[in-house]
Amino acid sequence: MAAKRPAPIALTENALRPDKGGSTGRSINVRTNFFAIKKLQVDTIYHYDVTITPEIPAEKARQLWKIIESTFPELAKNKTVFDGKCNAYAAQEMTVEKLTRKVELPDGGPAPAPAAAPTKQGGQGGAKGGAKGGKGGKGGAKGGAAPGTAPAPAPAPQTSGTPPKKKNEFTVKIARANVIELEELHRFLRREGPITSGCLTAIQALNIVMSHKLFSEMVSVGRSAFTPNNAQNLGGGVEKWDGIFQSVRPGQGKLYANIDVANTAFIKGGNAAELVAEIKNVRSIDDFRGARKLQKRDIQELSKHFKGCSFTVNHRGGDFKKKFKVSEISQQGAEGITFAQELNNGTTKKVTIPQYYAAAYNLKLRFPFLPCIGVKGRDNQTMYFPLEVCNVVSGRRYTKRLNELQTAEMIKGTCITPDQRAAKIQASFPVLDFEHNEYLKGFQMEISKEMQVVPARVLPPPQVEYRNNVSLTPQFGGWQLNPSRKMVQGATLSSWGVLIFENENRLRRPEVDNFIRELVGTLAENGMNVTTRSPPVMYAQPGNVERNVDSMWTTIGQACNASPQMILVVLPSVCQTYSVIKTYCETTHKTGVMTQCVLSKKVSRPSKQYCGMLGLKINSKLGGINNTLSKTSIPFLNQAPTMIIGADVTHPAPGESRPSVVAVVGSMDQFAFKYSGRIKVQASGAEVIDSLKFLVYQLLVAFSEKNKTFPKRILFYRDGVSEGQYADVMKTEVSAVKEAVDHVNTTVKFNQPYKPTLTFCVVKKRHHARLFPMNPKEADKSGNCVAGTVVDTVITHPTEFDFYLQSHGGLQGTSRPTLYHVLMDENKFTSDALQSLTYRLCHVYARCPKSVSIVPAVYYAHLLAYRARHYQGGDFSDTASSISGSDAGNAPTFTTSTALKNLMYFV
């Protein structure tokens, strides 16, 4: 009797790649910014836990590590690498399992004496003059106390028998944690085993090996290292630094180093007084003496900008290099801050900061009217330093949202062609210096200097259809609007008006009438039925926005003798009024109001192209269909009732304790053109969607009400999930979709249990993979790979179903392909089927006649999530990265108007 075969090894809990990759399309080769790890001969990596007490930032921890290496040579001998936090890795085992060292980190000098907190009288009383010692009296300026209390005691003198405590002494403990066998990783790469926690730890260790030397020499942010060389000023005390990104990535059969250029914003270094002048955009610091005196809101802005920055002082001589950390900016100028200074005879007298500096350092402050930098000292007291004596140290990342001017400057500095980007990546190799990296050699690791060439395919574009069987084939990811290509389903616009929030002297009525004529003519040419060609026009009255909307609503109803369909709102700029209008019209108004906002500068200079694009949004909002794809292009949608779902979670900016917003949209028709959306808030920073079941259930019901049937297939595109969260998403979100289906079964009677098939696909744009054409003939006008380029071998996952798709035509800079990673696939897609469907869906985006870079369902989820920010009082554009709101527990609640919730009001 034959022996029983062992059960096959489960390679992954996620969807396996269904085949060896797709074959549809024209075959080409492309270069990528992946560099093969040619050699990795070490078999075992030893993992050590590192504990540093007290805790310090990664930058200081790396400085400390260099000192430890000199005191314990075995670390250097074994080429032990450190991640700056709590992990160290070595290619050879240390002779001891545990090690404890006390290490002193050199400092530039003693800390100043403490000062008391500000008092309510005499300006900001108790403020210390910012330095210890000097001519001002006994021990320099010691912080006084609030009136009526005893002064703060002087530090106790050291006795001869007690050694002085070292200022920057740390206790470092190193203990062996684990042994990592790399054979486990090699089996995964060869498709002989699953990706285990051991594989992930090995990849993490190799990332530290590759980056250890660079991170010790440059400023690190995430997996990128930055240098101030060639910094570009962005204005407002912010500058752009260039850097290098590097990451070890598993490919099919081997590991690769993904190397890319990186750019991010840093707080500018320099004299603090001069930086304040730059931030507030004044010509001279002296401008703050008069009408431009800093106000309370200015101080708040400056405090947010500088808080956490390190600085040195310039009044103590070149040998004094101690760094301080900004905790606040004082509300008053230096001349308004007083403190009680202890004199040699034991008495005290009240002095101002300028008086102290004049006496202690023979320094007359040039700008005594400027505020001071506050630093937390001993006993939580605050020391104050005049701005002009402070030099801000560069190297702190700027994490707040850039303003429009800064964003424009950043784009200018980072927008480079694919050829230029490839050249910059290659030019980074002398800095990376892999050939002479002693840590790589210690781990017997060798990295190629040649970009990996991989096979790719260019998928054929679909046939885009308009009314009366007019069709076209897109070229390079786009096509033109013209009167011969009329909307498939043009909505009727019969009851509408124009509400203007711009001064009539800046936007005169004849200009408005001219814009209306151009817009109405273009809408009609493109296929809409505009029956009211001269709508009522009203200039908003100062004051309440809601009252102006109500007045416009009434005027439209009276003028058109019908319930208003839409208000066209003219705004002077992207401003808070936009948020108020959208919130009121879409969540608060008794019936709900569809709005379309335009900027006054577009109204004063109308163009047919702009009106055409505006018409696409208006038609979509009113329930029309701009264009579709031929039925043969999207068989998956036509073979059975199908819903495409897109989901996204947007988070607050770093340091903000505000709620995250969840947005989920679902297609409502056989063309996947019309979508409905649902929104909710959840705990700040939480990526996995909570209560997804109820959002999906509502969309399933909406689909049923519109189509008289529930979808038999669901294709779910989920944006923004990192690889480390895949398991949580499978456990929580995929289960939630199943639970929504179960809930339908409990509320609706079916002959057979309702059980749609589900494909769940993660969509990722935040990655560093780039594709470069091999020759100009295979590139578009921007030098990028053409729309439809897909890569699904070599640099993709060894076993799971994923692919890179560049679905859009390049405009400027280097295009970023989108990574699609399938977690569950009950619809049994082949590689060709899912890649082609995803690419073709990108041609049915309501806002423009182009193939877009991510599947439209995800785009709409983005738009809806940012609309929710406006409901919470935000003032942000569709592409903003920060949010407004409050803590999730007390988050504003909002319910979209019944009349609008199943329309595309968010496009």
Secondary structure, 3 states (H helix, E strand, C coil): CCCCCCCCCCCCCCCECCCCCCCCCEEEEEEECEEEEEEECCCEEEEEEEEEECCCCHHHHHHHHHHHHHHCHHHHHCCCEECCCCEEEECCCCCCCEEEEEEECCCCCCCCCCCCCCCCCCECCCCECCCECCCCCCCECCCCCCCCCCCCCCCCCCCCCCCCCCCCEEEEEEEEEEEEECHHHHHHHCCCCCCCHHHHHHHHHHHHHHHHHHHHHCEEECCEEEEEEEEEEEECCEEEEEEEEEEEEECCCCEEEEEEEEEEEEECCEEHHHHHHHHCCCCCHHHHHCCCCCCHHHHHHHHHHHCCCEEEECCCCCCCCCCEECCEEEEEEHHHEEEEEECCCCCEEEEEHHHHHHHHHCCCCCCCCCEEEEEECHHHCEEEEEHHHEEECCCCECCCCCCHHHHHHHHHHHCCCHHHHHHHHHHCHHHHCHHHCHHHHHCCEEECCCCCEEEEEECCCCCEECHHHCEECCECCECCCCCCCCCCECCEECCEEEEECCCCCCCCHHHHHHHHHHHHHHHHHCCCEECCCCCCEEECCCCCHHHHHHHHHHHHHHHHCCCCCEEEEEECCCCHHHHHHHHHHHHHCCCCCEEEEEEHHHHHCCCHHHHHHHHHHHHHHCCCECCEECCCCCHHHHCCCEEEEEEEEECCCCCCCCCEEEEEEEECCCCCCCEEEEEEEECCCCCCCCCHHHHHHHHHHHHHHHHCCCCCEEEEEEECCCHHHHHHHHHHHHHHHHHHHHHHHHHCCCCCCCCCEEEEEEEECCCCCCEEECCHHHECCCCCECCCEEECCCCCCCCECEEEEECCCCCCCCCCCEEEEEEEECCCCCHHHHHHHHHHHCCCCCCCCECCCCCHHHHHHHHHHHHHHHHCCCCCCCCCCCCCCCCHHHCCCCCCCCCCCCCCCCC
